[in-house]
Amino acid sequence: MERLLQSCRIQSQLVRECLAEFLGLYILIGSGAAAQVITSQGTHGSYLTMQLGSALGTVFGIFVTRGVSGAQLNVVWSMSLWLLGRQPWRKVPLYALSHLLGAFLGAATVYLQYYDAIQVFSGGHLSVAGPNATAGIFCSYPADHLSVWGGIVDQVVATALLLICCLAVEDRRQGLLPDGLAPVLVGALILTIGLSMGSNCGFPLNPARDLGPRLFTFIAGWGEEVFKAGGGWWWVPIVAPFVGGLLGTLIYELLIEVHHQLTPQSPGQESEAVELQDLCVWPGLHQIF
């Protein structure tokens, strides 16, 4: 068996990383928590369980992929790492494509698993809006009170917070974390954002996590309304997270990162600082949902 597995090993490191990123997004999308809550009309779950499903999907997506690709799982995070000089640009579009395919197939799997429930709940009519709408299972749509500009602000602020906190988790000069704790902290961060910033539009945060399932619903029966709903909302969760990611990266670098060397250190911290001179990356920690 081991010899067979070795013969299946892909030689290209970049291809291996892209496959890992694909699988990570597939796991992240495939939790199906929203489908369970919506199709059961709240009898099998609640808003809290949807956020827990999203957070735990992120945690396990990271655990599955971090040993191969570092589990970036969000092109906004990949862009941030490139801007900081921690990875080459060529990885960013390839990871983005891997994320998009993983999210698309993850949505398809949820649809297949909940096909009967969706058909019964919707009465066979796949709609984007209304009391029996099911498109929101897969991707984000704005609440009735939310304007397009309000949605942009929502996503810029939420994604900036996401990047600030993830950079802090990765920053070794903030203190060493036990192995395996970082994915749990990222999941807790996703849960926090979902519980505090989710009512406007469902906190997409991740362009591929929104666009992949949206493309699936477009071809699976929901039609072009998935791009027309909310006054043409579809581009907001794709563009605004990049703005928020850039903002969050700049905030952390300017207010925290550049000041580490100016902060008085204990003897133990000074010893760690010497070790850091020979380290560029904390393996397994370049991760985000």
KEVEXNU-941781 format. One record per residue (C-alpha): residue number from 1; y, x, z negated. Coordinates in Angstrom, 3 decimals. Example, Ala and Ser with C-alpha at 12.3 -4.5 7.8 and 13.67 -1.06 7.14 Angstrom:
// KEVEXNU-941781
num,y,x,z
1,-4.500,12.300,-7.800
2,-1.060,13.670,-7.140
//
This chain:
// KEVEXNU-941781
num,y,x,z
1,0.000,0.000,0.000
2,2.373,2.812,-0.870
3,1.749,4.489,2.484
4,2.486,1.226,4.259
5,5.739,0.805,2.374
6,6.746,4.385,3.168
7,6.150,3.740,6.870
8,8.562,0.785,6.652
9,11.334,2.886,5.118
10,14.498,2.823,7.218
11,15.844,6.295,7.838
12,19.519,5.429,8.222
13,21.268,5.273,4.849
14,23.999,3.041,6.273
15,21.488,0.514,7.617
16,19.727,0.454,4.247
17,23.033,-0.216,2.526
18,23.922,-3.019,4.943
19,20.549,-4.684,4.384
20,21.071,-4.465,0.623
21,24.549,-6.005,0.928
22,23.090,-8.776,3.091
23,20.449,-9.582,0.485
24,22.964,-9.468,-2.348
25,25.178,-12.103,-0.729
26,22.120,-14.191,0.107
27,21.143,-14.242,-3.567
28,24.703,-14.925,-4.680
29,25.059,-17.958,-2.366
30,21.540,-19.238,-2.870
31,21.920,-20.395,-6.467
32,22.393,-24.032,-5.349
33,24.053,-25.057,-8.612
34,26.775,-27.062,-6.856
35,24.215,-28.900,-4.727
36,22.291,-29.940,-7.816
37,25.366,-31.251,-9.630
38,26.925,-33.069,-6.668
39,23.815,-34.724,-5.272
40,22.693,-35.859,-8.740
41,26.190,-37.260,-9.403
42,26.439,-35.170,-12.545
43,23.160,-36.237,-14.130
44,21.640,-32.773,-13.605
45,24.497,-30.489,-14.477
46,28.248,-30.290,-14.838
47,31.251,-28.191,-13.871
48,30.147,-25.658,-16.472
49,26.641,-25.314,-15.019
50,28.114,-24.762,-11.546
51,30.191,-21.879,-12.890
52,27.223,-20.474,-14.769
53,25.136,-20.625,-11.596
54,27.815,-18.759,-9.675
55,28.210,-16.138,-12.397
56,24.486,-15.557,-12.834
57,23.989,-15.454,-9.067
58,26.545,-12.645,-9.031
59,24.796,-10.777,-11.837
60,21.395,-10.850,-10.144
61,22.852,-10.129,-6.723
62,24.300,-6.956,-8.224
63,21.094,-5.987,-10.019
64,19.038,-6.378,-6.836
65,21.297,-4.268,-4.616
66,23.118,-1.752,-6.798
67,20.451,0.957,-6.481
68,20.819,1.088,-2.687
69,24.415,0.234,-1.791
70,26.180,0.048,-5.138
71,26.389,-3.755,-4.734
72,29.907,-4.179,-3.410
73,29.190,-7.771,-2.255
74,32.829,-8.494,-1.378
75,34.727,-6.992,1.549
76,37.912,-7.137,-0.541
77,36.292,-4.748,-3.010
78,35.044,-2.609,-0.110
79,38.602,-2.428,1.218
80,39.868,-1.429,-2.218
81,37.353,1.413,-2.438
82,38.439,2.609,1.005
83,42.100,2.513,0.035
84,41.276,4.591,-3.041
85,39.428,7.130,-0.893
86,36.046,6.375,-2.413
87,34.237,5.415,0.780
88,34.760,5.811,4.550
89,36.424,3.074,6.578
90,33.411,2.633,8.878
91,31.477,0.970,6.066
92,34.019,-1.801,5.543
93,33.464,-3.854,8.762
94,29.697,-3.279,8.647
95,29.498,-4.466,5.061
96,31.700,-7.434,5.950
97,29.301,-8.469,8.717
98,26.327,-8.056,6.365
99,28.078,-10.242,3.778
100,28.843,-12.893,6.371
101,25.232,-13.084,7.548
102,23.911,-13.152,3.991
103,26.287,-15.946,3.014
104,25.422,-17.928,6.156
105,21.690,-17.743,5.522
106,22.170,-18.391,1.810
107,23.970,-21.636,2.659
108,21.232,-22.536,5.138
109,18.621,-22.039,2.429
110,20.488,-24.267,-0.021
111,20.777,-26.935,2.679
112,17.050,-26.716,3.436
113,16.130,-26.891,-0.240
114,18.433,-29.846,-0.943
115,18.136,-31.530,2.443
116,16.588,-34.752,1.135
117,19.021,-34.983,-1.785
118,22.012,-34.423,0.513
119,20.823,-37.061,2.963
120,20.281,-39.650,0.222
121,23.577,-38.909,-1.528
122,25.599,-38.963,1.691
123,23.777,-41.903,3.227
124,22.974,-39.729,6.212
125,26.654,-39.114,7.013
126,27.708,-35.528,6.428
127,31.373,-35.698,5.435
128,34.031,-33.304,4.204
129,36.120,-35.792,2.207
130,35.467,-39.009,0.333
131,33.239,-40.118,-2.556
132,30.063,-38.966,-0.813
133,31.413,-35.715,0.605
134,28.942,-32.831,0.588
135,30.751,-30.028,2.450
136,32.166,-28.815,-0.864
137,28.666,-27.770,-1.880
138,28.938,-24.824,0.468
139,32.560,-23.687,0.707
140,35.978,-24.328,-0.787
141,38.413,-27.161,-0.115
142,41.758,-27.735,-1.840
143,42.207,-30.420,-4.487
144,44.405,-33.339,-3.482
145,47.340,-31.942,-5.452
146,47.193,-28.463,-3.905
147,49.488,-27.399,-1.055
148,48.632,-24.582,1.334
149,51.201,-22.311,-0.325
150,49.842,-23.284,-3.719
151,46.393,-22.298,-2.532
152,47.652,-18.948,-1.300
153,49.227,-18.240,-4.692
154,46.039,-19.366,-6.437
155,43.847,-16.985,-4.454
156,46.240,-14.051,-4.602
157,46.497,-14.310,-8.394
158,42.765,-14.883,-8.968
159,41.654,-12.071,-6.647
160,44.218,-9.669,-8.092
161,42.808,-10.371,-11.561
162,39.293,-9.863,-10.231
163,40.143,-6.434,-8.803
164,42.068,-5.296,-11.891
165,39.160,-6.106,-14.179
166,36.507,-4.655,-11.862
167,38.441,-1.411,-11.540
168,38.585,-1.293,-15.327
169,34.820,-1.802,-15.564
170,34.280,1.045,-13.098
171,36.786,3.396,-14.708
172,34.829,5.893,-16.800
173,37.985,6.978,-18.592
174,38.023,3.546,-20.200
175,34.774,4.511,-21.945
176,31.145,4.817,-20.913
177,29.164,1.589,-20.595
178,25.447,1.248,-21.347
179,23.309,1.155,-18.216
180,22.988,-2.398,-16.925
181,26.001,-3.767,-18.771
182,28.441,-3.572,-15.850
183,26.765,-6.340,-13.769
184,26.797,-8.613,-16.815
185,30.490,-7.930,-17.368
186,31.263,-8.737,-13.728
187,29.309,-11.977,-14.084
188,31.267,-12.804,-17.228
189,34.471,-12.135,-15.307
190,33.407,-14.544,-12.542
191,32.592,-17.154,-15.180
192,35.988,-16.669,-16.824
193,37.850,-17.060,-13.538
194,35.782,-20.105,-12.617
195,36.402,-21.851,-15.933
196,40.123,-21.106,-15.986
197,41.129,-21.046,-12.306
198,38.578,-23.164,-10.501
199,40.121,-26.624,-10.374
200,42.595,-25.940,-7.562
201,40.163,-24.903,-4.870
202,36.963,-23.628,-6.433
203,38.021,-19.932,-6.687
204,36.386,-18.590,-3.475
205,37.695,-14.995,-4.025
206,35.360,-13.647,-1.353
207,36.104,-14.158,2.379
208,32.462,-13.963,3.470
209,31.322,-16.207,0.619
210,33.578,-18.928,2.059
211,33.478,-18.299,5.817
212,29.711,-17.830,6.129
213,28.814,-21.222,4.601
214,31.732,-22.858,6.441
215,30.332,-21.673,9.763
216,26.936,-22.994,8.733
217,28.303,-26.447,7.897
218,30.198,-26.471,11.196
219,26.978,-26.164,13.197
220,24.717,-28.083,10.770
221,26.374,-31.485,11.197
222,29.697,-31.510,9.357
223,31.496,-30.564,12.550
224,35.024,-29.359,13.202
225,36.394,-31.242,10.185
226,35.384,-28.247,8.053
227,38.228,-26.353,9.761
228,40.719,-29.246,9.847
229,40.428,-30.490,6.269
230,43.184,-29.705,3.787
231,45.767,-29.202,6.505
232,43.812,-26.393,8.123
233,42.851,-24.860,4.776
234,40.002,-22.717,6.087
235,42.033,-19.513,6.641
236,43.491,-19.391,3.117
237,40.288,-18.208,1.323
238,39.847,-15.593,4.049
239,43.339,-14.073,4.140
240,44.732,-14.580,0.619
241,41.960,-12.614,-1.189
242,42.855,-9.509,0.809
243,46.471,-9.806,-0.347
244,45.345,-10.349,-3.929
245,42.888,-7.467,-3.718
246,45.583,-5.089,-2.519
247,47.947,-6.312,-5.230
248,45.324,-5.955,-7.959
249,44.411,-2.444,-6.815
250,48.045,-1.341,-6.823
251,48.668,-2.858,-10.257
252,45.697,-1.078,-11.821
253,46.450,2.242,-10.157
254,50.158,2.200,-11.027
255,49.965,0.793,-14.543
256,46.659,2.243,-15.796
257,44.946,4.823,-13.576
258,47.853,7.236,-13.132
259,48.591,7.246,-16.864
260,45.153,8.269,-18.116
261,46.058,11.959,-18.232
262,49.212,11.139,-20.196
263,47.339,9.246,-22.893
264,46.441,11.260,-26.045
265,42.696,11.829,-26.151
266,40.224,12.308,-28.955
267,37.939,15.378,-28.797
268,35.130,13.196,-27.464
269,37.313,11.782,-24.731
270,38.492,15.272,-23.792
271,34.867,16.330,-23.373
272,34.226,13.342,-21.113
273,37.334,14.201,-19.084
274,35.905,17.654,-18.355
275,32.685,16.066,-17.105
276,34.654,13.699,-14.880
277,36.103,16.602,-12.914
278,32.698,17.035,-11.254
279,32.105,13.329,-10.657
280,33.685,11.175,-7.966
281,31.629,8.034,-8.318
282,29.759,6.263,-11.075
283,26.464,5.396,-9.283
284,25.605,1.733,-9.238
285,29.033,0.571,-10.315
286,30.844,-0.030,-7.025
287,30.098,-3.689,-7.283
288,31.625,-7.110,-7.011
289,30.362,-10.587,-6.145
//
